[in-house]
Amino acid sequence: MTKPDLQYDLKSSIVVFLVALPLCLGIALASGAPLASGLVAGILGGVVVGLFSNSQISVSGPAAGLTVIVANGITQLGGFEHFGIAVLLAGIFQILFGLMKGGTIGDYFPTAVIKGMLAAIGLILIIKQLPNALGLAPGSYSFSGIQKEIVLISILSLGIMLSWDKLAASGNKLAKLVPGPLVAVLASIFVNSFFQLVGPKGLVQLPDQIFNKLLLPDFFSLNWNVLEIALSIAIVASLETLLCIDAADRIDPLKRKTNKNIELLAQGIGNTLSGILGGLPLTAVIVRTSANVASGAKTKYSAIFHGCWILLCVLFIPNFLNLIPLATLACVLLLVGYKLTKPVFYVEMWKRGWPQLLIFCVTIGAILATDLLKGIFAGLALAIFFELKKPAINCLEVDHEEDKVHFKFLKNVSFLHKAKIAKILNELEEGKAIYFHGMNLVRIHVDVRELLLDYQEEAKKKNLMVVFI
């Protein structure tokens, strides 16, 4: 790292730290986990993953995409200390993915499924954080329980963040440099301290000695539920990371390419340590990565420094963090949720064709009805179904003449085409001459070849002439 690079990396690390801090706390809140666990994941995502990662500009930490799995996992396993072992195992799974050259795993998941997953996460964030923004009891949506003071804090927070985004979009240098969530946090602290709108229960509550209060994993709680949750975390965290890395490589001004297998190893090491130390699972995160690039980061040291700033903040000013209203963190997550499930995404899927929209919507519905992993595989199964139909239709052209039918095979014909070809052959009228054209064939599966030869024998009984060209 050269001296000019250090200058840029230090500046960008501060910006990323300011973006990451409220998100670390907010994601822990949304997950039903101790707030300190979000900070631990933020520190490890910066320092540990940053050291081992091959990416020069991506930034890792706790991610909104995992809140559903974390919240459900904590509930199923009966506490965060039991959940920690699942995070540790997820890290080990990711290390294995990296060693097995699994960096291309994201390429096998259709865009409609991935975007459906993100949209479902956005909807879940909105559904779960709305009560916190209105001052309702968790899971309650009765308007009679709304607390006006908390609503005022929420309106203030949302108003600041939306206005700040508009300023940044218009090119305002200060708005582009300082993140809106940080401005909202500072403003809500000032307003609440002055007017005393929210009591202690409505504020962040971190212990004085955070690292003495961490809920470390219970290594004796290993069971099949833990393994299932660990695998869910590993798959979803890996997918989110690989998607983020693809996006990061595209926006990198120097157009550097990241080794995805090394990235999975780095994420695995980070999650293994996070599980051991009582942190949330982590991934590469596009929000922090985008902020890192926009603020001029040159090397991975920006990500490492941002983790160090979070650590110093936790060590020396935890009391300041305890002044943050929970409603403000809820509003940060409401906007994150909206950005994941914007109406424009549904329109984009419609423009891609009704099968893509259906895959997208089925993924969302299945995730909301079951859980993240089952929903992803439901969307994937539907996408595979559509893909199985496509080659059956596109593997050949059928031309009908008065007394002739021409079958023109195109390129590769696999066993997946067998059912469609058999259906067409069975529906042919008697008395026709059938010509099978194989000039454009590269390969024909043995099952299909046998089908055609068998049909040639059967055709004699139907008074059909079969010719192979």
C-alpha positions, 0 to 999 in steps of 0.5 A: 500500500502506497502513501497516497493509497493510505490517505484514500483508504483512511478517509473511505474507512471512516465513511464506511464505519459511519454507514456500518455502525447503525446497520450493525446495531439495526440488523442485530435488533431485527434478528432478535439477537444481542446488539453487541453481536452485531458489533462483533460481526462488524469488527470481524467482517472488517478486520478478519475477512478484510485480511483474508479476502482477495477483494480490494474494495468489498466490505463485510459485516452482518447483513440484512439478508440473514435476519430471517434465518437468524431470527428463526434460528434463535427461536428454534434453538432456544437462545442465542448461545445455542445459535452460535454453534450454527454460525461456527458450523456455517463458517466451516461449511463455507471454508469447505465450499471454498476448498471445493472451488464452489465460487461459481455456486451463485451462477447456478441460481437464476436471477429471478430466484435471487431477486425474489429472495432479496425482495422477500427479505425486504418485505420481512424487514418492513413487516417486522420493523414497523411495530418498532417504528410505531412503538408497538409491542413486537408482532403487534399491529393494533393502532391503539398501542401506537406511541406518539413520541416514538412515531415523532422520532420515526418521522424525524429519522425517515424524513432526514434519511429520505431528504439526505438521499435526495441531496446526495442524488442531486450532487451535494458533496456533504450529503455524498460524503456523510451517510444519511443513517448517521445524520438521522442517528445524531439528530434523533439522539439530540432531539430525544436528549432535549425533549426526553421523548423516549425512555431507557427501554426505547434506547440501545442498551449495551453493557459497559463491558461489552466483551464480558457480556457476550453470549458464547456458543454452547458447544454441547447443543449440536443436533440436526436442527443446528446443522440445518440452520448452519447449512442455511446460513452457509448457502445464503451467506455464500450467495449474498457474498458472491452476488456482492463480489460480482457487483463490486468487481463491476464498480471497481474503478481499477476493474480488478477481479476477485478470486471467489474461492478465496473469498468463500474461504475468507468469509468462512474464517470470519463466520467461524470466529464470529460463532466462537466470539458470539457474533452474528453471521456475516457476508460481503455487503453491497451497501458498505461496498458501494460506500467504500468505492464512492468514497475513494477506497483503493485497497482492502485496508479501508475495510480493515480500518473500518473494523478497527473504528467499530472496535475503538467505538465499542471500547471507548464510547459505548455510553454514546451508543446507548443514546440511540433510539431503537425507533431510528434503527428500525427506520434505517431497516425500513428503508433498507427493506424498501430498497430490497423490494421496490415496486420497480423490481416487480415491473422489471420481472414482468418485462422479462416475461411471465415465467420470470415473474412467476419464479420471482413471486413463487420465491417470495411467497414460499419464503414468507410462508416457510423459511428462506432456504425452502423458499429459495429451493421452491423458486429454483425448482420452478426455474428448473421446470421451465428450463426443462420445457425449453430444450424440449421445445427448442431442440428441433423444428417440425415442418408439416407438408401434405404427406410429409413431416420433417424433423430437423434436429438442432445441435445437442439433443439430450435425454430431457428432450425425449418426452417431448419428441415421443409426444409429437411422434405419437400424435402423428397421423397415419400415412405420412412420410417422416424425415429425420434431419440430423445435419445440424446435430452435434450430439444425440443422447442414446435414449433419444436414438433408441426412441427413434429406432424403436419408432421406426419399427412401430411406424411400419404397423401404422403405415408410416415411412421413416427416413433418416437423413 
